Amino acid sequence: MRGTPLVLVFLIAVFTANAQVNRTPVIGDRVTIGVDGGVILPSSQFTASNFATISNTAKIGAYPIDGYHYDAYLGVKFSHVFGIMAQYGENTGFVSAEYFAGPYLSVKVLKIRLEAKVLAGLITSNYATFSTNTGTGYILDAYQNGSGFGYCAGAKIKYTLFGGVLGIGAGLNYLSSDIKYAGWTQTISSENVTQALSNGSVKMSSGLVQATIGLSIDI
């Protein structure tokens, strides 16, 4: 939820700007299609709970991971400002895919287009395998594939060209997810002795900031 106040501030700014422009839509200004790419930065450390334990309180050491993000989206407006957007995205580092949909708004002021979105849906994840050197051996943590609910709140500013058809933009998103992995295996090797522990389902919550640049076509 850390990114929510920033999005609310952006929404207020968009509505203020919209009040100063002509409310008659530009002909054809109904559909936006675009792609984005950029970097991801963990805004909160990953946490995990091992539900296979009797006490249900064990914590698994998880790691914040930097990486890259890209997405493709389609938005259709049903009024001068508001519309519905569908988005597919991927994050590297721990390899997750996003299948999102939800409301967005878009306002054009001269050659500047301001956009905001709040999307939600399914996230699938292949969490990275980690090896920790203990000095006398290693500890290897491996997770099965997982999936769960996530949401994305974002804001973008675009400079438009060719009569507003082509947009070059920079955006900032906050993504929150709650993913359940089917299982977790820990292998401990020390002084020529190897022990493998198999555990039940694991649930992880995380927050990511995505900083992107991209291109769009608005028709």
N, C-alpha and C positions, 0 to 999 in steps of 0.2 A: 503493500500500500504506500510505500515511500514516494512513488512517482505520482500518486493521485493529486496532491495539492498543486503540483506544477501544471498538470493537465487542466485543472479547474481554472487556474490563473490564465492559461492560454485560451480557454473557452470564453472567458469574460472579455479578453482582448479581441477575440474574433467577433463576438457579438457587438462590441463597441465600434469596431471598424465597419461591420456590416450595416450599422445604422446610418453610416455616412455615405453609402453608395446607392446607386440605382437598384431598386428591388426587382426590376424587370430582367429576367435571365437573358444572358447572351444566347443567341440562336445556336442550338446544338451543344450548349454547355451542360451536358447531362451525364456523360460517361468519362471515367478516367481509367486508364490502363497503364501500369508502370512496373518498373523493377528497381530494387534498391540493393545496395551492398555496403558493408562497413564492418565495424569491430564490435565485439561484445565484451562487457566488463562486469564481473560479479558485483552486485550492490549489497549482497548479504551472503555470509558463508553458508555453504550447503550444510544441512543437518539431516540426520537419518535416524530412524527408530527400527530396531529389529523386532518384528512382531512374533518371531518364533520363540523368544525367551519367555520363561515363566513369569518373570516380574514385569515384562513388557516395558522396561525402562532402559534397556541397554542402548548405548549410542555407538554408531559406527563412525570412525574418522573419515570425513569426506573433505573434498578440496574445492576451493573456488578456482575456476578455470577461465583463462582468457581465450579468445578465439575470434572467428569471423562469422558474419551473418549475411545472408542474402534472402530476398523474398520477391515474389511476384504477386500482384493484386489487381482486382477489378472492382471498381465502384460505380454504382448507378444512383443518381440523385432523383428523388421523387418530389422535390420542391426546390426553391431557389437556393437553399442552404443545405438541407439534410438529405442523406441517402444511406444506402446499405453497401457494405464492402465485404468481399471475400478475399482471403489472403493465404498463400502458402509460403512458408519460410523454413530455412534450415540454419542451425547453429553448429559450427565445428567446435572442436575441443572435447566435448562430450557427446557430440553427434545427436542432435535432437531435431525433429521435424514438427512444424506447427501447422495445424489446420484450423484457421480462425474465420469468424464472420461476426458482423455487428454493425452498429451505426457509425457514421462519420459525417463531418460537416466540412464544407469547402466554400470559401468566400474569396472573390477576386477584387483587389483594389489596384486599379491601373494595371501594371505589369506584374504585380505581386499576388500570388495565390496563397492563402493561409488555410491549412487543413488540420483537423484533429480527428482522432478515432479512438473508439473503445471496443475492442474485439475479444471474443472468447471462443474456446473450443478445445480440441484434442491436441495433446502433445505426446509424441512417442520419443523414446530416448534409449540410446545404447551407451550406458555410462562407461567411462574409461576404466581400464584395469590398472591398478597401481601396485608398484613394487617398492617396499621400504627396506633399506639396508640396515640391519641391526648390529653390524660389526662382526657378528659370528655367523650370520646367515641372512635371511630375508623373510619378509612377510608379503604375500601376494594376495590382494583383494580383487575379486572378480564378481561382476553382477550380471544377471540375466537381463534381457530387454525389458523395458517398462513403458508404461503409458499412464496418462491421467489428465486432469483438467488444468487449464491454464488461461490466463487472460493477458492482453496487451493494451496498454494505454499509451498513445503517442501523439506527437505534434510535428508538423512539417511546414517549412516555408519554401515556396517555389518561385523562381523567376521564369516568366513565360516569354516565348518567342513565337514568331510566325502567326501573329494574331491570336495568341493565347493557346495554340494547339499543342506546342511542345513546351514541356516544363522541365527545368533543371532545379532539383531541390536538395535540401539538407534536413534531416529529421532526427528526432530523439525519441526512443521508445523505452518503456519500462515493462518488462515481462515477469510475471509471477507464475510459478507452476507448482503442482503437488502431484508427484509421480510415484506410482507403486511399481516396484520391481518384483518379479516372480520369485527370485531367490538370490542368495549371496553366498559365495564360497571364499573361505580364507585358507590359504596354504602357508604353513609356518615351517621354515627350514632352518635348522641350527645344528652345527657339529655333526653333519652327515645323517641327521634324523629329520625326516619330513613328515608332517602331520597335516592332514586336510580336514577342515571343518565345513560341513554343509549346513546352511541355515535357511530359514523360511523367508517369507515375503518381507520386503524392506520398503519403507515409504520415505521419500525425500522431498523437502520443500526448498525452493531456491528463488532468488531474485536476480534478474539480469538487466543491465542497461545496454541498449543497442543504439550506437551512433552510426547513421547511414547517410549516404548521398545516392542520388538516383535520377532516372529519367522517366517521364510520363508523357502520354498523349491524352489530351482532353478534347473530346468532340461532342 
